[in-house]
Amino acid sequence: MTTGAVLGATALIGIGTMATFDEVVFHQILHWHHFYDRSTSGVALFSDGVLSAFELFALVAGFFWWADLRRRGVVSRMLGWAGFLIGAGGFQLFDGVIDHKVLRVHQVRYDVDVAPYDAVWIAAGAVLLVAGLLLWWRARSRPGVAAE
């Protein structure tokens, strides 16, 4: 229960962080895409607002959950980082594979060869996810890690 709660709380924080990074950098600063690019610019802007609301909810919920776990003294830094990386990498992989390739709601960029952009985005997500899974596996093999 405690291990799952720590992983759940920090995965939410990782998801919210990666979604925020994606939206701020690629949607707002670089203007490369919106969350949903297959309609009007008004719909695209609305979809970014929905994404923003989702990421804010994930961050607030994750941090409140994490704070409660810390208050009860049942947290583990290693499990916390594992959950964060699993959440961030999982979000990035989902975005790269499902949003970009399967559903085609948007691409990383337009009017360029998207293959290198997708390869980097998906590979970075996989690296984050694998790093999180390795940390989780390592933490599970350490006695008493859930009460660090």
C-alpha positions in Angstrom: 0.0 0.0 0.0 2.7 2.5 1.0 4.9 1.7 -2.0 2.0 2.0 -4.4 0.9 5.3 -2.8 4.4 6.8 -3.0 4.7 5.7 -6.6 1.2 7.0 -7.4 1.7 10.4 -5.9 5.0 11.0 -7.5 3.9 9.6 -10.8 1.1 12.2 -10.9 3.8 14.8 -10.2 5.9 13.4 -13.0 3.0 13.4 -15.4 2.0 17.0 -14.5 5.6 18.2 -14.8 6.2 16.6 -18.2 2.8 17.9 -19.5 3.7 21.4 -18.3 7.1 21.2 -19.9 5.5 20.1 -23.2 2.9 22.8 -23.1 5.1 25.7 -22.1 8.1 24.8 -24.4 6.5 23.3 -27.5 3.0 24.9 -27.4 3.7 28.4 -26.1 7.3 29.3 -26.6 8.2 27.5 -29.8 4.6 27.5 -31.3 5.3 24.1 -32.8 1.9 22.6 -32.1 -1.2 22.6 -29.9 -2.7 19.6 -28.1 -5.3 19.2 -30.9 -4.3 20.5 -34.2 -6.9 19.0 -36.5 -9.4 21.8 -36.3 -9.6 25.6 -36.0 -7.1 27.7 -34.1 -9.9 28.3 -31.5 -10.3 24.6 -30.9 -6.5 24.2 -30.8 -6.3 26.9 -28.1 -9.2 25.4 -26.2 -7.4 22.0 -26.2 -4.3 23.6 -24.8 -6.5 25.0 -22.0 -7.8 21.5 -21.2 -4.3 20.2 -21.2 -3.3 23.0 -18.8 -6.2 22.2 -16.5 -5.2 18.5 -16.5 -1.6 19.2 -15.7 -2.5 21.6 -12.9 -4.8 19.0 -11.4 -2.1 16.3 -11.6 0.5 18.5 -9.9 -1.8 19.7 -7.1 -3.2 16.3 -6.4 0.2 14.7 -6.6 1.8 17.2 -4.2 -1.1 17.0 -1.7 -0.9 13.2 -1.8 2.9 13.4 -1.4 2.6 15.9 1.5 0.2 13.5 3.3 2.6 10.6 2.8 5.5 12.7 4.2 3.4 13.8 7.2 2.7 10.1 8.0 6.5 9.3 7.5 6.0 6.6 4.9 8.0 8.1 2.0 11.1 6.9 0.3 13.2 9.2 -1.8 14.2 6.4 -4.1 10.6 5.3 -4.7 9.6 9.0 -5.1 12.2 9.5 -7.9 11.1 6.2 -9.4 7.5 7.3 -9.5 8.4 10.7 -10.9 10.4 9.3 -13.7 7.8 6.6 -14.5 5.1 9.3 -14.7 7.2 11.7 -16.8 8.5 9.0 -19.1 5.0 7.3 -19.4 3.4 10.6 -20.3 6.1 11.4 -22.9 5.8 7.9 -24.4 2.0 8.1 -24.5 2.2 11.5 -26.2 4.8 10.4 -28.7 3.3 7.0 -29.6 -0.5 7.4 -29.1 -1.0 11.2 -29.6 1.5 11.6 -32.5 1.3 8.3 -34.3 -1.9 6.4 -33.5 -4.5 9.2 -33.0 -2.5 11.9 -34.9 -4.0 14.7 -32.8 -0.8 16.7 -33.3 2.8 16.3 -34.4 5.9 17.6 -32.7 6.4 20.0 -35.6 4.9 20.7 -39.0 6.5 21.4 -42.4 9.6 19.4 -41.6 10.5 15.7 -41.5 9.0 14.7 -38.2 10.9 11.4 -37.9 13.9 12.8 -36.0 11.7 14.8 -33.7 9.5 11.7 -32.9 12.5 9.5 -32.5 14.1 11.9 -29.9 10.8 12.5 -28.1 10.0 8.7 -27.9 13.5 7.7 -27.0 13.7 10.3 -24.3 10.4 9.1 -22.9 11.7 5.5 -23.0 14.9 6.5 -21.2 12.9 8.3 -18.4 10.5 5.3 -18.0 13.3 2.7 -17.9 15.3 4.8 -15.4 12.2 5.0 -13.2 11.5 1.3 -13.5 15.1 0.5 -12.6 15.0 2.7 -9.6 11.7 1.1 -8.5 13.3 -2.4 -9.0 16.3 -1.3 -7.0 14.2 0.2 -4.2 12.1 -3.0 -3.9 15.3 -5.0 -3.3 16.4 -2.8 -0.4 15.0 -3.8 3.0 12.9 -1.1 4.7 12.9 1.3 1.7 9.2 2.1 2.1 10.0 3.8 5.5 13.1 5.8 4.5 
